Amino acid sequence: MTVWQADFYRRPLQNAAKQPLWELVVCNPERTFSAQAFCPQPEANSVWIADQLLQWRAVEKIYRNRFRYFVLSQ
């Protein structure tokens, strides 16, 4: 079973339409796999995240995996 670590956060960047950008970063603990993707604020939701993860999983031919995610509290 493959373990991926994931983080999804708002970046201090904007797209051409002046919308804030969010970044999804995923890697495995050994760092033999890593990927990142950006999306504008209106698209930043669980559906977008799931689509990205499924795409990367298909590319890596991974059929079972677990996720570790990080939560920052203020």
CHARMM internal coordinates of N, CA and C (Angstrom, degrees):
IC EDIT
DIST 1 N 1 CA 1.4415
DIST 1 CA 1 C 1.5353
ANGL 1 N 1 CA 1 C 109.21
DIST 1 C 2 N 1.2961
ANGL 1 CA 1 C 2 N 115.54
DIHE 1 N 1 CA 1 C 2 N 136.03
DIST 2 N 2 CA 1.4603
ANGL 1 C 2 N 2 CA 122.12
DIHE 1 CA 1 C 2 N 2 CA -178.50
DIST 2 CA 2 C 1.5265
ANGL 2 N 2 CA 2 C 109.96
DIHE 1 C 2 N 2 CA 2 C -94.53
DIST 2 C 3 N 1.3223
ANGL 2 CA 2 C 3 N 116.56
DIHE 2 N 2 CA 2 C 3 N 137.45
DIST 3 N 3 CA 1.4625
ANGL 2 C 3 N 3 CA 121.86
DIHE 2 CA 2 C 3 N 3 CA 176.38
DIST 3 CA 3 C 1.5218
ANGL 3 N 3 CA 3 C 108.57
DIHE 2 C 3 N 3 CA 3 C -109.17
DIST 3 C 4 N 1.3187
ANGL 3 CA 3 C 4 N 116.12
DIHE 3 N 3 CA 3 C 4 N 127.73
DIST 4 N 4 CA 1.4621
ANGL 3 C 4 N 4 CA 121.72
DIHE 3 CA 3 C 4 N 4 CA 175.24
DIST 4 CA 4 C 1.5188
ANGL 4 N 4 CA 4 C 108.71
DIHE 3 C 4 N 4 CA 4 C -113.90
DIST 4 C 5 N 1.3011
ANGL 4 CA 4 C 5 N 116.45
DIHE 4 N 4 CA 4 C 5 N 141.20
DIST 5 N 5 CA 1.4570
ANGL 4 C 5 N 5 CA 123.54
DIHE 4 CA 4 C 5 N 5 CA 173.60
DIST 5 CA 5 C 1.5226
ANGL 5 N 5 CA 5 C 107.13
DIHE 4 C 5 N 5 CA 5 C -103.13
DIST 5 C 6 N 1.3266
ANGL 5 CA 5 C 6 N 116.47
DIHE 5 N 5 CA 5 C 6 N 133.78
DIST 6 N 6 CA 1.4634
ANGL 5 C 6 N 6 CA 119.97
DIHE 5 CA 5 C 6 N 6 CA -174.88
DIST 6 CA 6 C 1.5203
ANGL 6 N 6 CA 6 C 111.34
DIHE 5 C 6 N 6 CA 6 C -130.69
DIST 6 C 7 N 1.3184
ANGL 6 CA 6 C 7 N 114.61
DIHE 6 N 6 CA 6 C 7 N 147.16
DIST 7 N 7 CA 1.4593
ANGL 6 C 7 N 7 CA 122.08
DIHE 6 CA 6 C 7 N 7 CA 174.80
DIST 7 CA 7 C 1.5244
ANGL 7 N 7 CA 7 C 107.72
DIHE 6 C 7 N 7 CA 7 C -142.24
DIST 7 C 8 N 1.3141
ANGL 7 CA 7 C 8 N 117.27
DIHE 7 N 7 CA 7 C 8 N 135.97
DIST 8 N 8 CA 1.4625
ANGL 7 C 8 N 8 CA 123.45
DIHE 7 CA 7 C 8 N 8 CA -179.44
DIST 8 CA 8 C 1.5202
ANGL 8 N 8 CA 8 C 107.07
DIHE 7 C 8 N 8 CA 8 C -132.75
DIST 8 C 9 N 1.3157
ANGL 8 CA 8 C 9 N 116.03
DIHE 8 N 8 CA 8 C 9 N 118.07
DIST 9 N 9 CA 1.4572
ANGL 8 C 9 N 9 CA 118.80
DIHE 8 CA 8 C 9 N 9 CA -173.95
DIST 9 CA 9 C 1.5213
ANGL 9 N 9 CA 9 C 111.41
DIHE 8 C 9 N 9 CA 9 C -150.57
DIST 9 C 10 N 1.3179
ANGL 9 CA 9 C 10 N 114.32
DIHE 9 N 9 CA 9 C 10 N 157.53
DIST 10 N 10 CA 1.4669
ANGL 9 C 10 N 10 CA 121.02
DIHE 9 CA 9 C 10 N 10 CA 178.79
DIST 10 CA 10 C 1.5217
ANGL 10 N 10 CA 10 C 109.36
DIHE 9 C 10 N 10 CA 10 C -81.30
DIST 10 C 11 N 1.3171
ANGL 10 CA 10 C 11 N 114.37
DIHE 10 N 10 CA 10 C 11 N 128.17
DIST 11 N 11 CA 1.4643
ANGL 10 C 11 N 11 CA 121.28
DIHE 10 CA 10 C 11 N 11 CA 179.88
DIST 11 CA 11 C 1.5304
ANGL 11 N 11 CA 11 C 110.32
DIHE 10 C 11 N 11 CA 11 C -92.91
DIST 11 C 12 N 1.3181
ANGL 11 CA 11 C 12 N 118.19
DIHE 11 N 11 CA 11 C 12 N 158.11
DIST 12 N 12 CA 1.4667
ANGL 11 C 12 N 12 CA 120.41
DIHE 11 CA 11 C 12 N 12 CA 174.81
DIST 12 CA 12 C 1.5344
ANGL 12 N 12 CA 12 C 110.72
DIHE 11 C 12 N 12 CA 12 C -83.11
DIST 12 C 13 N 1.3266
ANGL 12 CA 12 C 13 N 115.98
DIHE 12 N 12 CA 12 C 13 N 45.57
DIST 13 N 13 CA 1.4587
ANGL 12 C 13 N 13 CA 123.02
DIHE 12 CA 12 C 13 N 13 CA -179.10
DIST 13 CA 13 C 1.5171
ANGL 13 N 13 CA 13 C 109.04
DIHE 12 C 13 N 13 CA 13 C -124.81
DIST 13 C 14 N 1.3404
ANGL 13 CA 13 C 14 N 116.22
DIHE 13 N 13 CA 13 C 14 N 160.38
DIST 14 N 14 CA 1.4563
ANGL 13 C 14 N 14 CA 121.49
DIHE 13 CA 13 C 14 N 14 CA 176.34
DIST 14 CA 14 C 1.5207
ANGL 14 N 14 CA 14 C 109.17
DIHE 13 C 14 N 14 CA 14 C -135.40
DIST 14 C 15 N 1.3304
ANGL 14 CA 14 C 15 N 115.57
DIHE 14 N 14 CA 14 C 15 N 153.74
DIST 15 N 15 CA 1.4595
ANGL 14 C 15 N 15 CA 119.61
DIHE 14 CA 14 C 15 N 15 CA 174.74
DIST 15 CA 15 C 1.5325
ANGL 15 N 15 CA 15 C 109.00
DIHE 14 C 15 N 15 CA 15 C -87.49
DIST 15 C 16 N 1.3156
ANGL 15 CA 15 C 16 N 116.79
DIHE 15 N 15 CA 15 C 16 N -174.73
DIST 16 N 16 CA 1.4745
ANGL 15 C 16 N 16 CA 121.02
DIHE 15 CA 15 C 16 N 16 CA -177.34
DIST 16 CA 16 C 1.5248
ANGL 16 N 16 CA 16 C 112.32
DIHE 15 C 16 N 16 CA 16 C -62.59
DIST 16 C 17 N 1.3420
ANGL 16 CA 16 C 17 N 116.62
DIHE 16 N 16 CA 16 C 17 N -26.09
DIST 17 N 17 CA 1.4663
ANGL 16 C 17 N 17 CA 120.76
DIHE 16 CA 16 C 17 N 17 CA 179.26
DIST 17 CA 17 C 1.5364
ANGL 17 N 17 CA 17 C 111.81
DIHE 16 C 17 N 17 CA 17 C -87.37
DIST 17 C 18 N 1.3418
ANGL 17 CA 17 C 18 N 116.52
DIHE 17 N 17 CA 17 C 18 N 10.18
DIST 18 N 18 CA 1.4763
ANGL 17 C 18 N 18 CA 123.09
DIHE 17 CA 17 C 18 N 18 CA 179.12
DIST 18 CA 18 C 1.5316
ANGL 18 N 18 CA 18 C 112.98
DIHE 17 C 18 N 18 CA 18 C 66.60
DIST 18 C 19 N 1.3294
ANGL 18 CA 18 C 19 N 116.97
DIHE 18 N 18 CA 18 C 19 N 25.05
DIST 19 N 19 CA 1.4546
ANGL 18 C 19 N 19 CA 121.17
DIHE 18 CA 18 C 19 N 19 CA 176.69
DIST 19 CA 19 C 1.5293
ANGL 19 N 19 CA 19 C 109.18
DIHE 18 C 19 N 19 CA 19 C -90.96
DIST 19 C 20 N 1.3316
ANGL 19 CA 19 C 20 N 118.37
DIHE 19 N 19 CA 19 C 20 N 138.15
DIST 20 N 20 CA 1.4635
ANGL 19 C 20 N 20 CA 120.30
DIHE 19 CA 19 C 20 N 20 CA 175.86
DIST 20 CA 20 C 1.5297
ANGL 20 N 20 CA 20 C 110.46
DIHE 19 C 20 N 20 CA 20 C -60.13
DIST 20 C 21 N 1.3212
ANGL 20 CA 20 C 21 N 115.79
DIHE 20 N 20 CA 20 C 21 N 146.24
DIST 21 N 21 CA 1.4620
ANGL 20 C 21 N 21 CA 120.93
DIHE 20 CA 20 C 21 N 21 CA 179.18
DIST 21 CA 21 C 1.5201
ANGL 21 N 21 CA 21 C 110.98
DIHE 20 C 21 N 21 CA 21 C -105.41
DIST 21 C 22 N 1.3127
ANGL 21 CA 21 C 22 N 115.51
DIHE 21 N 21 CA 21 C 22 N 142.54
DIST 22 N 22 CA 1.4551
ANGL 21 C 22 N 22 CA 123.68
DIHE 21 CA 21 C 22 N 22 CA 174.01
DIST 22 CA 22 C 1.5205
ANGL 22 N 22 CA 22 C 108.15
DIHE 21 C 22 N 22 CA 22 C -109.92
DIST 22 C 23 N 1.3287
ANGL 22 CA 22 C 23 N 116.27
DIHE 22 N 22 CA 22 C 23 N 146.54
DIST 23 N 23 CA 1.4629
ANGL 22 C 23 N 23 CA 121.33
DIHE 22 CA 22 C 23 N 23 CA -179.31
DIST 23 CA 23 C 1.5212
ANGL 23 N 23 CA 23 C 109.91
DIHE 22 C 23 N 23 CA 23 C -121.90
DIST 23 C 24 N 1.3210
ANGL 23 CA 23 C 24 N 115.55
DIHE 23 N 23 CA 23 C 24 N 133.78
DIST 24 N 24 CA 1.4596
ANGL 23 C 24 N 24 CA 122.71
DIHE 23 CA 23 C 24 N 24 CA 172.52
DIST 24 CA 24 C 1.5223
ANGL 24 N 24 CA 24 C 107.23
DIHE 23 C 24 N 24 CA 24 C -108.45
DIST 24 C 25 N 1.3224
ANGL 24 CA 24 C 25 N 116.05
DIHE 24 N 24 CA 24 C 25 N 123.50
DIST 25 N 25 CA 1.4584
ANGL 24 C 25 N 25 CA 122.16
DIHE 24 CA 24 C 25 N 25 CA 179.05
DIST 25 CA 25 C 1.5235
ANGL 25 N 25 CA 25 C 107.84
DIHE 24 C 25 N 25 CA 25 C -120.86
DIST 25 C 26 N 1.3216
ANGL 25 CA 25 C 26 N 116.33
DIHE 25 N 25 CA 25 C 26 N 130.43
DIST 26 N 26 CA 1.4666
ANGL 25 C 26 N 26 CA 122.21
DIHE 25 CA 25 C 26 N 26 CA -179.70
DIST 26 CA 26 C 1.5250
ANGL 26 N 26 CA 26 C 108.57
DIHE 25 C 26 N 26 CA 26 C -133.44
DIST 26 C 27 N 1.3319
ANGL 26 CA 26 C 27 N 116.13
DIHE 26 N 26 CA 26 C 27 N 138.91
DIST 27 N 27 CA 1.4741
ANGL 26 C 27 N 27 CA 120.26
DIHE 26 CA 26 C 27 N 27 CA 174.09
DIST 27 CA 27 C 1.5174
ANGL 27 N 27 CA 27 C 107.94
DIHE 26 C 27 N 27 CA 27 C -153.23
DIST 27 C 28 N 1.3196
ANGL 27 CA 27 C 28 N 115.24
DIHE 27 N 27 CA 27 C 28 N 165.29
DIST 28 N 28 CA 1.4532
ANGL 27 C 28 N 28 CA 118.63
DIHE 27 CA 27 C 28 N 28 CA 171.56
DIST 28 CA 28 C 1.5294
ANGL 28 N 28 CA 28 C 107.56
DIHE 27 C 28 N 28 CA 28 C -95.85
DIST 28 C 29 N 1.3334
ANGL 28 CA 28 C 29 N 118.42
DIHE 28 N 28 CA 28 C 29 N 162.76
DIST 29 N 29 CA 1.4687
ANGL 28 C 29 N 29 CA 120.25
DIHE 28 CA 28 C 29 N 29 CA -176.29
DIST 29 CA 29 C 1.5344
ANGL 29 N 29 CA 29 C 113.85
DIHE 28 C 29 N 29 CA 29 C -57.94
DIST 29 C 30 N 1.3315
ANGL 29 CA 29 C 30 N 117.26
DIHE 29 N 29 CA 29 C 30 N -29.89
DIST 30 N 30 CA 1.4706
ANGL 29 C 30 N 30 CA 120.38
DIHE 29 CA 29 C 30 N 30 CA -179.51
DIST 30 CA 30 C 1.5236
ANGL 30 N 30 CA 30 C 112.44
DIHE 29 C 30 N 30 CA 30 C -83.19
DIST 30 C 31 N 1.3167
ANGL 30 CA 30 C 31 N 116.35
DIHE 30 N 30 CA 30 C 31 N -8.92
DIST 31 N 31 CA 1.4753
ANGL 30 C 31 N 31 CA 123.27
DIHE 30 CA 30 C 31 N 31 CA -177.56
DIST 31 CA 31 C 1.5279
ANGL 31 N 31 CA 31 C 112.82
DIHE 30 C 31 N 31 CA 31 C 63.40
DIST 31 C 32 N 1.3303
ANGL 31 CA 31 C 32 N 117.02
DIHE 31 N 31 CA 31 C 32 N 26.57
DIST 32 N 32 CA 1.4619
ANGL 31 C 32 N 32 CA 119.22
DIHE 31 CA 31 C 32 N 32 CA 173.57
DIST 32 CA 32 C 1.5218
ANGL 32 N 32 CA 32 C 110.30
DIHE 31 C 32 N 32 CA 32 C -83.96
DIST 32 C 33 N 1.3173
ANGL 32 CA 32 C 33 N 116.28
DIHE 32 N 32 CA 32 C 33 N -12.63
DIST 33 N 33 CA 1.4615
ANGL 32 C 33 N 33 CA 122.15
DIHE 32 CA 32 C 33 N 33 CA 172.94
DIST 33 CA 33 C 1.5205
ANGL 33 N 33 CA 33 C 108.58
DIHE 32 C 33 N 33 CA 33 C -134.26
DIST 33 C 34 N 1.3172
ANGL 33 CA 33 C 34 N 116.19
DIHE 33 N 33 CA 33 C 34 N 132.57
DIST 34 N 34 CA 1.4588
ANGL 33 C 34 N 34 CA 120.86
DIHE 33 CA 33 C 34 N 34 CA 171.68
DIST 34 CA 34 C 1.5292
ANGL 34 N 34 CA 34 C 108.15
DIHE 33 C 34 N 34 CA 34 C -150.94
DIST 34 C 35 N 1.3210
ANGL 34 CA 34 C 35 N 114.92
DIHE 34 N 34 CA 34 C 35 N 149.96
DIST 35 N 35 CA 1.4597
ANGL 34 C 35 N 35 CA 120.63
DIHE 34 CA 34 C 35 N 35 CA 179.69
DIST 35 CA 35 C 1.5224
ANGL 35 N 35 CA 35 C 108.40
DIHE 34 C 35 N 35 CA 35 C -152.54
DIST 35 C 36 N 1.3166
ANGL 35 CA 35 C 36 N 114.89
DIHE 35 N 35 CA 35 C 36 N 154.75
DIST 36 N 36 CA 1.4614
ANGL 35 C 36 N 36 CA 119.51
DIHE 35 CA 35 C 36 N 36 CA 176.05
DIST 36 CA 36 C 1.5130
ANGL 36 N 36 CA 36 C 109.25
DIHE 35 C 36 N 36 CA 36 C -146.53
DIST 36 C 37 N 1.3191
ANGL 36 CA 36 C 37 N 114.74
DIHE 36 N 36 CA 36 C 37 N 151.95
DIST 37 N 37 CA 1.4630
ANGL 36 C 37 N 37 CA 120.86
DIHE 36 CA 36 C 37 N 37 CA 178.25
DIST 37 CA 37 C 1.5224
ANGL 37 N 37 CA 37 C 108.24
DIHE 36 C 37 N 37 CA 37 C -149.99
DIST 37 C 38 N 1.3241
ANGL 37 CA 37 C 38 N 114.98
DIHE 37 N 37 CA 37 C 38 N 149.39
DIST 38 N 38 CA 1.4601
ANGL 37 C 38 N 38 CA 121.91
DIHE 37 CA 37 C 38 N 38 CA 178.73
DIST 38 CA 38 C 1.5195
ANGL 38 N 38 CA 38 C 109.61
DIHE 37 C 38 N 38 CA 38 C -113.82
DIST 38 C 39 N 1.3269
ANGL 38 CA 38 C 39 N 116.09
DIHE 38 N 38 CA 38 C 39 N 148.44
DIST 39 N 39 CA 1.4615
ANGL 38 C 39 N 39 CA 120.40
DIHE 38 CA 38 C 39 N 39 CA 173.13
DIST 39 CA 39 C 1.5242
ANGL 39 N 39 CA 39 C 108.88
DIHE 38 C 39 N 39 CA 39 C -144.48
DIST 39 C 40 N 1.3385
ANGL 39 CA 39 C 40 N 117.45
DIHE 39 N 39 CA 39 C 40 N 149.73
DIST 40 N 40 CA 1.4588
ANGL 39 C 40 N 40 CA 120.65
DIHE 39 CA 39 C 40 N 40 CA 177.30
DIST 40 CA 40 C 1.5354
ANGL 40 N 40 CA 40 C 110.91
DIHE 39 C 40 N 40 CA 40 C -73.16
DIST 40 C 41 N 1.3127
ANGL 40 CA 40 C 41 N 115.74
DIHE 40 N 40 CA 40 C 41 N 157.24
DIST 41 N 41 CA 1.4650
ANGL 40 C 41 N 41 CA 122.63
DIHE 40 CA 40 C 41 N 41 CA -177.38
DIST 41 CA 41 C 1.5382
ANGL 41 N 41 CA 41 C 113.98
DIHE 40 C 41 N 41 CA 41 C -46.28
DIST 41 C 42 N 1.3512
ANGL 41 CA 41 C 42 N 120.07
DIHE 41 N 41 CA 41 C 42 N -46.86
DIST 42 N 42 CA 1.4637
ANGL 41 C 42 N 42 CA 119.19
DIHE 41 CA 41 C 42 N 42 CA -177.29
DIST 42 CA 42 C 1.5386
ANGL 42 N 42 CA 42 C 114.45
DIHE 41 C 42 N 42 CA 42 C -63.58
DIST 42 C 43 N 1.3331
ANGL 42 CA 42 C 43 N 117.54
DIHE 42 N 42 CA 42 C 43 N -21.26
DIST 43 N 43 CA 1.4666
ANGL 42 C 43 N 43 CA 121.41
DIHE 42 CA 42 C 43 N 43 CA -179.56
DIST 43 CA 43 C 1.5251
ANGL 43 N 43 CA 43 C 112.84
DIHE 42 C 43 N 43 CA 43 C -97.37
DIST 43 C 44 N 1.3237
ANGL 43 CA 43 C 44 N 118.06
DIHE 43 N 43 CA 43 C 44 N -4.00
DIST 44 N 44 CA 1.4693
ANGL 43 C 44 N 44 CA 122.37
DIHE 43 CA 43 C 44 N 44 CA -174.78
DIST 44 CA 44 C 1.5224
ANGL 44 N 44 CA 44 C 109.83
DIHE 43 C 44 N 44 CA 44 C -76.43
DIST 44 C 45 N 1.3338
ANGL 44 CA 44 C 45 N 115.38
DIHE 44 N 44 CA 44 C 45 N 95.78
DIST 45 N 45 CA 1.4642
ANGL 44 C 45 N 45 CA 120.52
DIHE 44 CA 44 C 45 N 45 CA 178.92
DIST 45 CA 45 C 1.5259
ANGL 45 N 45 CA 45 C 109.78
DIHE 44 C 45 N 45 CA 45 C -155.54
DIST 45 C 46 N 1.3108
ANGL 45 CA 45 C 46 N 115.87
DIHE 45 N 45 CA 45 C 46 N 177.23
DIST 46 N 46 CA 1.4642
ANGL 45 C 46 N 46 CA 120.35
DIHE 45 CA 45 C 46 N 46 CA -176.28
DIST 46 CA 46 C 1.5226
ANGL 46 N 46 CA 46 C 112.86
DIHE 45 C 46 N 46 CA 46 C -65.97
DIST 46 C 47 N 1.3183
ANGL 46 CA 46 C 47 N 118.03
DIHE 46 N 46 CA 46 C 47 N -28.75
DIST 47 N 47 CA 1.4689
ANGL 46 C 47 N 47 CA 120.81
DIHE 46 CA 46 C 47 N 47 CA 178.07
DIST 47 CA 47 C 1.5254
ANGL 47 N 47 CA 47 C 109.87
DIHE 46 C 47 N 47 CA 47 C -65.87
DIST 47 C 48 N 1.3153
ANGL 47 CA 47 C 48 N 117.18
DIHE 47 N 47 CA 47 C 48 N -45.40
DIST 48 N 48 CA 1.4668
ANGL 47 C 48 N 48 CA 121.46
DIHE 47 CA 47 C 48 N 48 CA 178.81
DIST 48 CA 48 C 1.5286
ANGL 48 N 48 CA 48 C 110.21
DIHE 47 C 48 N 48 CA 48 C -61.76
DIST 48 C 49 N 1.3440
ANGL 48 CA 48 C 49 N 116.38
DIHE 48 N 48 CA 48 C 49 N -44.98
DIST 49 N 49 CA 1.4672
ANGL 48 C 49 N 49 CA 120.10
DIHE 48 CA 48 C 49 N 49 CA 179.61
DIST 49 CA 49 C 1.5254
ANGL 49 N 49 CA 49 C 110.33
DIHE 48 C 49 N 49 CA 49 C -60.69
DIST 49 C 50 N 1.3228
ANGL 49 CA 49 C 50 N 117.50
DIHE 49 N 49 CA 49 C 50 N -47.35
DIST 50 N 50 CA 1.4691
ANGL 49 C 50 N 50 CA 121.00
DIHE 49 CA 49 C 50 N 50 CA -179.62
DIST 50 CA 50 C 1.5283
ANGL 50 N 50 CA 50 C 111.08
DIHE 49 C 50 N 50 CA 50 C -60.27
DIST 50 C 51 N 1.3291
ANGL 50 CA 50 C 51 N 117.20
DIHE 50 N 50 CA 50 C 51 N -41.19
DIST 51 N 51 CA 1.4682
ANGL 50 C 51 N 51 CA 120.08
DIHE 50 CA 50 C 51 N 51 CA 178.27
DIST 51 CA 51 C 1.5229
ANGL 51 N 51 CA 51 C 111.49
DIHE 50 C 51 N 51 CA 51 C -61.08
DIST 51 C 52 N 1.3327
ANGL 51 CA 51 C 52 N 116.78
DIHE 51 N 51 CA 51 C 52 N -43.73
DIST 52 N 52 CA 1.4621
ANGL 51 C 52 N 52 CA 119.96
DIHE 51 CA 51 C 52 N 52 CA 179.01
DIST 52 CA 52 C 1.5257
ANGL 52 N 52 CA 52 C 111.13
DIHE 51 C 52 N 52 CA 52 C -62.48
DIST 52 C 53 N 1.3262
ANGL 52 CA 52 C 53 N 116.64
DIHE 52 N 52 CA 52 C 53 N -45.77
DIST 53 N 53 CA 1.4629
ANGL 52 C 53 N 53 CA 120.35
DIHE 52 CA 52 C 53 N 53 CA -178.98
DIST 53 CA 53 C 1.5280
ANGL 53 N 53 CA 53 C 111.52
DIHE 52 C 53 N 53 CA 53 C -62.67
DIST 53 C 54 N 1.3175
ANGL 53 CA 53 C 54 N 116.77
DIHE 53 N 53 CA 53 C 54 N -40.73
DIST 54 N 54 CA 1.4671
ANGL 53 C 54 N 54 CA 119.98
DIHE 53 CA 53 C 54 N 54 CA 178.29
DIST 54 CA 54 C 1.5296
ANGL 54 N 54 CA 54 C 111.58
DIHE 53 C 54 N 54 CA 54 C -65.01
DIST 54 C 55 N 1.3276
ANGL 54 CA 54 C 55 N 117.18
DIHE 54 N 54 CA 54 C 55 N -39.54
DIST 55 N 55 CA 1.4703
ANGL 54 C 55 N 55 CA 120.09
DIHE 54 CA 54 C 55 N 55 CA 177.33
DIST 55 CA 55 C 1.5137
ANGL 55 N 55 CA 55 C 110.90
DIHE 54 C 55 N 55 CA 55 C -62.07
DIST 55 C 56 N 1.3167
ANGL 55 CA 55 C 56 N 117.18
DIHE 55 N 55 CA 55 C 56 N -47.46
DIST 56 N 56 CA 1.4669
ANGL 55 C 56 N 56 CA 120.88
DIHE 55 CA 55 C 56 N 56 CA -178.66
DIST 56 CA 56 C 1.5217
ANGL 56 N 56 CA 56 C 110.87
DIHE 55 C 56 N 56 CA 56 C -65.98
DIST 56 C 57 N 1.3164
ANGL 56 CA 56 C 57 N 116.43
DIHE 56 N 56 CA 56 C 57 N -38.02
DIST 57 N 57 CA 1.4596
ANGL 56 C 57 N 57 CA 119.85
DIHE 56 CA 56 C 57 N 57 CA 178.55
DIST 57 CA 57 C 1.5202
ANGL 57 N 57 CA 57 C 110.99
DIHE 56 C 57 N 57 CA 57 C -63.61
DIST 57 C 58 N 1.3241
ANGL 57 CA 57 C 58 N 117.37
DIHE 57 N 57 CA 57 C 58 N -39.57
DIST 58 N 58 CA 1.4664
ANGL 57 C 58 N 58 CA 121.16
DIHE 57 CA 57 C 58 N 58 CA 178.42
DIST 58 CA 58 C 1.5266
ANGL 58 N 58 CA 58 C 110.84
DIHE 57 C 58 N 58 CA 58 C -66.00
DIST 58 C 59 N 1.3188
ANGL 58 CA 58 C 59 N 116.84
DIHE 58 N 58 CA 58 C 59 N -42.11
DIST 59 N 59 CA 1.4696
ANGL 58 C 59 N 59 CA 121.08
DIHE 58 CA 58 C 59 N 59 CA 179.41
DIST 59 CA 59 C 1.5266
ANGL 59 N 59 CA 59 C 110.60
DIHE 58 C 59 N 59 CA 59 C -62.63
DIST 59 C 60 N 1.3177
ANGL 59 CA 59 C 60 N 116.18
DIHE 59 N 59 CA 59 C 60 N -41.49
DIST 60 N 60 CA 1.4676
ANGL 59 C 60 N 60 CA 120.54
DIHE 59 CA 59 C 60 N 60 CA -178.19
DIST 60 CA 60 C 1.5318
ANGL 60 N 60 CA 60 C 112.97
DIHE 59 C 60 N 60 CA 60 C -83.82
DIST 60 C 61 N 1.3469
ANGL 60 CA 60 C 61 N 116.15
DIHE 60 N 60 CA 60 C 61 N -3.43
DIST 61 N 61 CA 1.4709
ANGL 60 C 61 N 61 CA 121.90
DIHE 60 CA 60 C 61 N 61 CA -179.09
DIST 61 CA 61 C 1.5349
ANGL 61 N 61 CA 61 C 111.26
DIHE 60 C 61 N 61 CA 61 C 55.78
DIST 61 C 62 N 1.3387
ANGL 61 CA 61 C 62 N 114.64
DIHE 61 N 61 CA 61 C 62 N 46.70
DIST 62 N 62 CA 1.4575
ANGL 61 C 62 N 62 CA 121.49
DIHE 61 CA 61 C 62 N 62 CA 178.28
DIST 62 CA 62 C 1.5278
ANGL 62 N 62 CA 62 C 107.45
DIHE 61 C 62 N 62 CA 62 C -105.37
DIST 62 C 63 N 1.3134
ANGL 62 CA 62 C 63 N 116.00
DIHE 62 N 62 CA 62 C 63 N 126.68
DIST 63 N 63 CA 1.4525
ANGL 62 C 63 N 63 CA 120.04
DIHE 62 CA 62 C 63 N 63 CA -175.80
DIST 63 CA 63 C 1.5289
ANGL 63 N 63 CA 63 C 112.93
DIHE 62 C 63 N 63 CA 63 C -107.10
DIST 63 C 64 N 1.3094
ANGL 63 CA 63 C 64 N 117.42
DIHE 63 N 63 CA 63 C 64 N -19.63
DIST 64 N 64 CA 1.4566
ANGL 63 C 64 N 64 CA 121.47
DIHE 63 CA 63 C 64 N 64 CA 175.71
DIST 64 CA 64 C 1.5200
ANGL 64 N 64 CA 64 C 107.61
DIHE 63 C 64 N 64 CA 64 C -135.78
DIST 64 C 65 N 1.3099
ANGL 64 CA 64 C 65 N 115.48
DIHE 64 N 64 CA 64 C 65 N 127.11
DIST 65 N 65 CA 1.4482
ANGL 64 C 65 N 65 CA 117.87
DIHE 64 CA 64 C 65 N 65 CA 175.69
DIST 65 CA 65 C 1.5149
ANGL 65 N 65 CA 65 C 111.00
DIHE 64 C 65 N 65 CA 65 C -151.91
DIST 65 C 66 N 1.3186
ANGL 65 CA 65 C 66 N 114.70
DIHE 65 N 65 CA 65 C 66 N 161.95
DIST 66 N 66 CA 1.4563
ANGL 65 C 66 N 66 CA 123.72
DIHE 65 CA 65 C 66 N 66 CA 175.62
DIST 66 CA 66 C 1.5181
ANGL 66 N 66 CA 66 C 107.63
DIHE 65 C 66 N 66 CA 66 C -120.28
DIST 66 C 67 N 1.3261
ANGL 66 CA 66 C 67 N 114.24
DIHE 66 N 66 CA 66 C 67 N 158.69
DIST 67 N 67 CA 1.4607
ANGL 66 C 67 N 67 CA 119.21
DIHE 66 CA 66 C 67 N 67 CA -179.33
DIST 67 CA 67 C 1.5128
ANGL 67 N 67 CA 67 C 110.64
DIHE 66 C 67 N 67 CA 67 C -123.77
DIST 67 C 68 N 1.3169
ANGL 67 CA 67 C 68 N 114.72
DIHE 67 N 67 CA 67 C 68 N 139.89
DIST 68 N 68 CA 1.4587
ANGL 67 C 68 N 68 CA 122.21
DIHE 67 CA 67 C 68 N 68 CA 167.85
DIST 68 CA 68 C 1.5128
ANGL 68 N 68 CA 68 C 105.60
DIHE 67 C 68 N 68 CA 68 C -112.62
DIST 68 C 69 N 1.2850
ANGL 68 CA 68 C 69 N 116.36
DIHE 68 N 68 CA 68 C 69 N 133.07
DIST 69 N 69 CA 1.4557
ANGL 68 C 69 N 69 CA 119.17
DIHE 68 CA 68 C 69 N 69 CA 179.48
DIST 69 CA 69 C 1.5115
ANGL 69 N 69 CA 69 C 109.57
DIHE 68 C 69 N 69 CA 69 C -129.80
DIST 69 C 70 N 1.3059
ANGL 69 CA 69 C 70 N 115.43
DIHE 69 N 69 CA 69 C 70 N 160.26
DIST 70 N 70 CA 1.4503
ANGL 69 C 70 N 70 CA 122.38
DIHE 69 CA 69 C 70 N 70 CA -174.67
DIST 70 CA 70 C 1.5223
ANGL 70 N 70 CA 70 C 109.32
DIHE 69 C 70 N 70 CA 70 C -115.25
DIST 70 C 71 N 1.3110
ANGL 70 CA 70 C 71 N 115.70
DIHE 70 N 70 CA 70 C 71 N 134.41
DIST 71 N 71 CA 1.4568
ANGL 70 C 71 N 71 CA 121.18
DIHE 70 CA 70 C 71 N 71 CA 178.25
DIST 71 CA 71 C 1.5195
ANGL 71 N 71 CA 71 C 107.69
DIHE 70 C 71 N 71 CA 71 C -120.02
DIST 71 C 72 N 1.3268
ANGL 71 CA 71 C 72 N 115.03
DIHE 71 N 71 CA 71 C 72 N 125.00
DIST 72 N 72 CA 1.4592
ANGL 71 C 72 N 72 CA 119.74
DIHE 71 CA 71 C 72 N 72 CA 176.98
DIST 72 CA 72 C 1.5122
ANGL 72 N 72 CA 72 C 108.40
DIHE 71 C 72 N 72 CA 72 C -99.90
DIST 72 C 73 N 1.2919
ANGL 72 CA 72 C 73 N 117.14
DIHE 72 N 72 CA 72 C 73 N 127.27
DIST 73 N 73 CA 1.4649
ANGL 72 C 73 N 73 CA 119.89
DIHE 72 CA 72 C 73 N 73 CA 176.92
DIST 73 CA 73 C 1.5271
ANGL 73 N 73 CA 73 C 107.72
DIHE 72 C 73 N 73 CA 73 C -107.03
DIST 73 C 74 N 1.3063
ANGL 73 CA 73 C 74 N 114.30
DIHE 73 N 73 CA 73 C 74 N 149.29
DIST 74 N 74 CA 1.4645
ANGL 73 C 74 N 74 CA 118.60
DIHE 73 CA 73 C 74 N 74 CA -178.98
DIST 74 CA 74 C 1.5038
ANGL 74 N 74 CA 74 C 110.78
DIHE 73 C 74 N 74 CA 74 C -111.62
END
COOR INIT
IC SEED 1 N 1 CA 1 C
IC BUILD
